[in-house]
Every structure is written in C-alpha cells, then in structure tokens.
Amino acid sequence: MNTSNVPAIELDNVTRRFVSPEGRIIPALRDFNMQVQPGEFCAIVGPTGCGKSTTLGMITGLAPPTAGEVRIDGTPVHGIDPRIGFVFQSDAVFPWQNVLDNVAAGPLFRGIDKAVAYDSAREWVRRVGLSGFESHYPHQLSGGMRKRVALAQTFINNPSIILMDEPFSALDVQTRALMQNELLDLWSSNGAAVVFVTHDIDEAIVLADRVFVLTKGPGTVKSTYTIDLPRPRVVEEVRYTPEFLDLSRRIWRDLASEVQI
Ligand SMILES: Nc1ncnc2c1ncn2[C@@H]1O[C@H](COP(=O)(O)OP(=O)(O)OP(=O)(O)O)[C@@H](O)[C@H]1O
C-alpha cells in the first residue's frame, strides 16, 4: 500500500516506438509525462491512434518504453504487477466458466483457499447485482451483465491500480450510464488509482478527477483538466449541470483542433 506522497503511477518523459512488419519505425508516444496520485481517477482522451492503449500497455509492464521510465509507487515497472487490475473493451471472462467461477478465478490463481475464494466471489457477485446468476455462463448474459462480471473480477482482487481501456464503449447509452455509476460506486470504496481510456469526452468528465487530452500521434499530453464536480456523482444528474457543459465544450474544442485534417 502506497502511504507516501509518491505518485501511484508515473510516466517520466516516456517515448514509445514500434517497428512495423516491414521494418518501418512507428512513433506512438513522445515526451509523455503523467502522474496519477494514489486514489485518483484519471481519464485519457485523444484522437484515434494517438497512443492511449500504448500508454496503458506501458503501465502494465507488457510494453516497456523505448526511452524514459514508468514507475509504480516510485519503483520502475518490470513485468506484470499484481497490484494492477484491468478492464478492457472486450470482456476478459472465460466463456467456459459460469459467473461464480469467473469471479473466483483471480483469488484462486493467487492461491487463496478455495472456500474463502468462493465466499468472496459470492459476495462480489452480489455487490455487482448479479445474485441469482451465479450458475449462468457468459453467453447467457447481456452485455451489461458481462461488464458487471468483469468489474467483480477486477475489484475482488482489491487492486491499488486499475487500468480501463474503453470498457463501456460497446454498450448502449442507458447501460453505459448504469455501468458508469456502478464503477464510481465500486471505486469509491476501493480507492484505487485509475487510468480510464475513452473516446467519449462526457464519460471522461463524469468519471474522472482529471482528464488528460493527448495530441494526435505520436501522442503527448496536450492539456489536463481538473474536474471539480462534487462526489459522489450520479451520472445522469452531473451531465446537465452548467459546470459539466462548460468543461465538455472546452475539452471538445481542445480535441477538435487535434483531429482537423
Ligand atoms: N504492436 C504494434 N506494432 C506496431 N505499431 C503499433 C503497435 N501497437 C500500436 N501501434 C501503433 O502505435 C500508434 C498508437 O496506437 P494505440 O493503439 O496506442 O492508439 P490509441 O490512441 O489507443 O488508438 P484508438 O483510439 O484507435 O484505440 C498507432 O499508430 C498504432 O498503429
């Protein structure tokens, strides 16, 4: 647990380049600086291909930077860190396992006693509103319900850092708002540092403490916005307030100047 003033996540002057199959150098991120404090919810928005997913990949340790350093709780990242949880656009549920087994998978993998793991999984299934669906398989669930499974799978491990890559983008508008509220509720009692990648400016504002706007690729931080909207937030109430609309307009303008051709 990070109890010091050290950022939970720090990207220090990071550059990331890829090499294409033809041997071409593809610069994905340049001179990228970002600090996320313990318990802070940050969102990243930016034009397509600007390096948002690459940023998350570097924090996980799966894709080391070409230059610069990524630190978790002040320590350079080397390989996958058990303190980190992920939720991606595609559900990471195991199709051959029922809801309860899916949610218990993390603790079982970490070697937790089976009875303890399943007790905890039952509790998390309840907390995400899926009681009664423990024996259902993923294909028997709606998209929103599968997201609930994914959230339970993540939060059951009590991660101190959560990375989310457009987790709700495939959902319809109403289900998306429900899941945003659900996420805020779970996060408020877990207190993780979150990096949430989205194309949706409004989603970034309703969820985050800070929004990072990236330039077009190779991406770097163009601007950051502090979101002072009070918490706890209820998504459908927040998004019609004058403060919200003002932020949305400012970030939209900022981003629009990056996607003009
Ligand atoms: N494994 C890879 N090999 C080669 N190039 C890659 C690789 N991964 C990403 N890139 C390139 O790096 C750049 C950034 O990609 P990235 O997926 O991080 O962008 P993004 O902002 O998440 O995009 P989107 O908004 O479309 O999801 C792009 O030009 C992409 O083509």
PDBQT file of the ligand as one rigid body, heavy atoms in Angstrom, charges set to zero:
ROOT
HETATM    1  N1  LIG A 301       2.263  -3.695 -31.711  1.00  0.00    +0.000 N 
HETATM    2  C1  LIG A 301       2.323  -2.649 -32.529  1.00  0.00    +0.000 A 
HETATM    3  N2  LIG A 301       3.118  -2.682 -33.622  1.00  0.00    +0.000 NA
HETATM    4  C2  LIG A 301       3.213  -1.633 -34.452  1.00  0.00    +0.000 A 
HETATM    5  N3  LIG A 301       2.543  -0.474 -34.271  1.00  0.00    +0.000 NA
HETATM    6  C3  LIG A 301       1.737  -0.373 -33.204  1.00  0.00    +0.000 A 
HETATM    7  C4  LIG A 301       1.578  -1.451 -32.279  1.00  0.00    +0.000 A 
HETATM    8  N4  LIG A 301       0.702  -1.064 -31.309  1.00  0.00    +0.000 NA
HETATM    9  C5  LIG A 301       0.341   0.194 -31.624  1.00  0.00    +0.000 A 
HETATM   10  N5  LIG A 301       0.967   0.613 -32.736  1.00  0.00    +0.000 N 
HETATM   11  C6  LIG A 301       0.846   1.945 -33.366  1.00  0.00    +0.000 C 
HETATM   12  O1  LIG A 301       1.061   2.921 -32.361  1.00  0.00    +0.000 OA
HETATM   13  C7  LIG A 301       0.176   4.004 -32.509  1.00  0.00    +0.000 C 
HETATM   14  C8  LIG A 301      -0.655   4.170 -31.242  1.00  0.00    +0.000 C 
HETATM   15  O2  LIG A 301      -1.559   3.061 -31.108  1.00  0.00    +0.000 OA
HETATM   16  P1  LIG A 301      -2.579   2.946 -29.898  1.00  0.00    +0.000 P 
HETATM   17  O3  LIG A 301      -3.353   1.678 -30.098  1.00  0.00    +0.000 OA
HETATM   18  O4  LIG A 301      -1.871   3.132 -28.624  1.00  0.00    +0.000 OA
HETATM   19  O5  LIG A 301      -3.530   4.207 -30.152  1.00  0.00    +0.000 OA
HETATM   20  P2  LIG A 301      -4.932   4.564 -29.484  1.00  0.00    +0.000 P 
HETATM   21  O6  LIG A 301      -4.883   6.017 -29.169  1.00  0.00    +0.000 OA
HETATM   22  O7  LIG A 301      -5.242   3.637 -28.368  1.00  0.00    +0.000 OA
HETATM   23  O8  LIG A 301      -5.922   4.296 -30.718  1.00  0.00    +0.000 OA
HETATM   24  P3  LIG A 301      -7.517   4.117 -30.766  1.00  0.00    +0.000 P 
HETATM   25  O9  LIG A 301      -8.104   5.379 -30.240  1.00  0.00    +0.000 OA
HETATM   26  O10 LIG A 301      -7.806   3.954 -32.224  1.00  0.00    +0.000 OA
HETATM   27  O11 LIG A 301      -7.849   2.902 -29.954  1.00  0.00    +0.000 OA
HETATM   28  C9  LIG A 301      -0.648   3.710 -33.756  1.00  0.00    +0.000 C 
HETATM   29  O12 LIG A 301      -0.030   4.343 -34.845  1.00  0.00    +0.000 OA
HETATM   30  C10 LIG A 301      -0.564   2.204 -33.897  1.00  0.00    +0.000 C 
HETATM   31  O13 LIG A 301      -0.705   1.821 -35.237  1.00  0.00    +0.000 OA
ENDROOT
TORSDOF 0
